Amino acid sequence: MWRDMSPDEFRRYGHQIVDWIADFLADPRQFPVLSPHPPGWLARQLPGEAPVEGESMDQILQDFERLVLPHCTIWNHPRFFSYFAVSSSGPGILAELLAAALNMNGMLWQSSPAVTELEQVTLGWLRQWLGLPDVFFGMIHDTASTSTFHAILAARARAAPEARSDGVPSNLVLYFSEQAHSSVEKAGLAAGLGRKNMRLVATDDRFAMKPESLLEAIRADRAAGLRPMCVVATVGTTSTTAVDPVPAIAEICEREQIWLHVDGAYGGHMAVVPEYRHLLDGVAQADSFVVNPHKWLFTPIDLSAFYIRHPDALREALCLVPAYLRSPSNADAVNFMEYTLPLGRRFRALKLWFVMRYFGQAKIASLIRGHVEMAQRLAQTLQSDERFELCAPHPMSLVCFRLRGSNAQNEELLERLNRSGAGFFSKTVLGGRTVLRWSIGNIHTCWEDLEAALATLRQIATELASGQDPQITLDSVYEPKTS
Amino acid sequence: MWRDMSPDEFRRYGHQIVDWIADFLADPRQFPVLSPHPPGWLARQLPGEAPVEGESMDQILQDFERLVLPHCTIWNHPRFFSYFAVSSSGPGILAELLAAALNMNGMLWQSSPAVTELEQVTLGWLRQWLGLPDVFFGMIHDTASTSTFHAILAARARAAPEARSDGVPSNLVLYFSEQAHSSVEKAGLAAGLGRKNMRLVATDDRFAMKPESLLEAIRADRAAGLRPMCVVATVGTTSTTAVDPVPAIAEICEREQIWLHVDGAYGGHMAVVPEYRHLLDGVAQADSFVVNPHKWLFTPIDLSAFYIRHPDALREALCLVPAYLRSPSNADAVNFMEYTLPLGRRFRALKLWFVMRYFGQAKIASLIRGHVEMAQRLAQTLQSDERFELCAPHPMSLVCFRLRGSNAQNEELLERLNRSGAGFFSKTVLGGRTVLRWSIGNIHTCWEDLEAALATLRQIATELASGQDPQITLDSVYEPKTS
């Protein structure tokens, strides 16, 4: 009598799901990247009453295919060009399966030694791939938001050790560029800094932070009796993949004794490719750094790698083990819970270990290089069509462009493009102008995907120029899977 | 030419891993629950140099079996009696596999409608299973630490709306019992409250918060010009599963206008069983509540369910969408990112949906009831042996006991017990005395597991009484799998 699903049943449905995923991975293009359904479509088809009696896996899997799948935005899709495009590769998916079965929580070394040690090993390897010095202590978080939040907590503890007993003083200042990710400001809010002590530093015409503006702001704050606490620089901003001048910023931070956190959640991966490694220049001087392998390292969501030069600052901020019980820094038996807000930590390192070993640096570098090359070719192609203009430098695998026309036309272009099924695109605003973002980063994406989307883009541009209604609808593109 | 692992290769290794897991689930007892190896054992056997060329899945899986598995503390093991025992059930594991393949991020409704809607549906169902009113808005976090942190951020925003612009004022006070989980104090630290404004409220002889002490502390703080901000009560504390008197605490919080957060991370599940539902009395009056299905709802780590009566308080604390862009509360298209610190959110709801449907409330209730019954029988059995004493009430599935003897003897007992392979146990300290915790919550655990561990426990007690060296070693218990 099995309390859980029986092993035979697990085997049967496990094989069925593996086969389904193999077919999916053989060509995700058989599914639309975006749901054609309105808000609430799925929720309204599910019973409002919670299930009392159990149901069969057949019923559940049928509903998965019939109701859940058609209402997904499939991120692991070669025509997902939105936000930052991501991939979940075969080895990463299989590692998640194993991790779910063992179901471990690596809060302490003892609570699962392999979770802790594999996290140390893989983050050490990743540090090598990125060319970072081994002074950085690595740990895994769920997202870059959480990593950046921990950077700010560490900076707060360093700048104001009294915060632990007295609460956050009202004079700590956080600096980031007006192009920084919203998670930076959000982390500042969560850490108890007020918005009046956050400085949005100006950027230049390449959307990169102006070091002279940063220095000016720091000096003005000091003159006003405030305490500059932390600067967040970005390598590869979300809007345009702009690269802040980290070496100059690092110099300022060192001279002024301010914590420097570098957000390379996406752009940091460029350093896996030897010829792009210079993009991380200056990061070796930072106090902390984040890069998200779930973004561009073919690792399933979620896995954010956080590196910190002074891990003790996190213990000062968060650790509740009484000082007299703290073991001297023991690299062999780290208790990660002393450094993090969440106590529980699932076995995320396993998927990174599978991915890094299965592909190796050479293959990962060639995949990233391929994405960058596709983006450069895409930029040239768009530029050669006089109806479009490029709106920002494109040093990585994101191209920002717009139709030469009004914001309303560009909004309409985006909406028609997404409705067409040609791909999922997003937008940003640069200097008051609506701009489309075309991000390339899925492992399956090839030039043919881009060409197909380009053809649709051109057709919509023609329609918009002539005031036509859209000719392409999702129904005309999406051929449901016949299985 | 496949950039990723080919579909055929995925199919082959996927089947192999599914078969391995089916064998594992058929009897996890074939593996030791604890690693017999010292700190660093795994790390030292892996190359320090990051991989440059890719390796075969055969090599990776061999290393998984040869190096990773023997160094695991296997939480999904019927003899895992430590912390709170947990399970990762068949349907939950299979859902994680599907989620990893689709690799979605539900930060916005549009970024994946199914992620958002299934989160709403499953958290609505869970609310019904627990008998909570539908005024609670539900969302999924990774861990209870993160859920409680969000409760404190919401409370902070309510008590001090000016914190958003000016930073956290220094007079906000947080109350919790001296038996509350360390994550409460940690969340207070992270949110920028100093320890001098945290009140550890006294508990009674059942380790439950004394409402009169709470009221006294609140009055003293008000008299001193401080602002009582939040009370955290617990249903099922980590040390002993004590239950704070939530109805009385809720009445105080309502009268005093203080946010009440209830931590039912483990104990909240008791309410799935109709006859234990009264343990959540008073929670319907709380402002927020957390229960962790990854603890006692047979759902793989991580999934913490957070319920909040005033979700707008979280938007006041964290949301950075300008006010003029906020859509009126639209239950059909919620953007969860407006309510949470992490921007990314993986498709955790899928596993909860699989688990709730596959088992249904009736089966889940019978599993939880079975765990509680085993714990009661275990308590009686221990009590009938005069060498042992029970150290706390045991209303749920945790039994706290000790050898009648010194703390040193109990520490030695714990160490020998864990080394014996009979199970993994943990300890706590109650009134200065070292106490062993025996937690029951794994889906596979049956009375025979407890009997086997009891036999070992008795033998070690005999050895300790006679000053003998341990006769049981891990090697004598662990028969490596021959496959």
Interface residues (C-beta under 8 A of the other chain):
Chain A: R3 D4 M5 P7 D8 E9 F10 R11 Y13 G14 H15 I17 V18 D19 I21 A22 D23 F24 L25 A26 S35 H37 P38 P39 G40 W41 L42 A43 L46 G48 E49 A50 P51 V52 E53 G54 E55 M57 Q59 I60 F64 V68 L69 H71 C72 T73 I74 W75 N76 S82 Y83 V86 S87 S88 S89 G90 P91 G92 I93 L94 E96 L97 L98 A99 A100 A101 L102 N103 M104 N105 W109 Q110 S111 S112 P113 A114 V115 E117 L118 Q120 V121 G124 W125 L126 Q128 W129 D142 T143 A144 S145 T146 F149 L153 R156 E162 A163 R164 S165 D166 G167 V168 S170 L172 S182 S183 E185 K186 A187 L189 A190 A191 G192 L193 G194 R195 K196 N197 H294 F298 P300 I301 D302 A317 L318 L320 N330 A331 D332 A333 L341 P342 L343 G344 R346 L350 K351 W353 F354 M356 R357 Y358 F359 G360 Q361 A362 K363 L367 G370 I443 H444
Chain B: R3 D4 M5 P7 D8 E9 F10 R11 Y13 G14 H15 I17 V18 D19 I21 A22 D23 F24 L25 A26 S35 H37 P38 P39 G40 W41 L42 A43 L46 G48 E49 A50 P51 V52 E53 G54 E55 M57 Q59 I60 F64 V68 L69 H71 C72 T73 I74 W75 N76 S82 Y83 V86 S87 S88 S89 G90 P91 G92 I93 L94 E96 L97 L98 A99 A100 A101 L102 N103 M104 N105 W109 Q110 S111 S112 P113 A114 V115 E117 L118 Q120 V121 G124 W125 L126 Q128 W129 D142 T143 A144 S145 T146 F149 L153 R156 E162 A163 R164 S165 D166 G167 V168 S170 L172 S182 S183 E185 K186 A187 L189 A190 A191 G192 L193 G194 R195 K196 N197 H294 F298 P300 I301 D302 A317 L318 L320 N330 A331 D332 A333 L341 P342 L343 G344 R346 L350 K351 W353 F354 M356 R357 Y358 F359 G360 Q361 A362 K363 L367 I443 H444
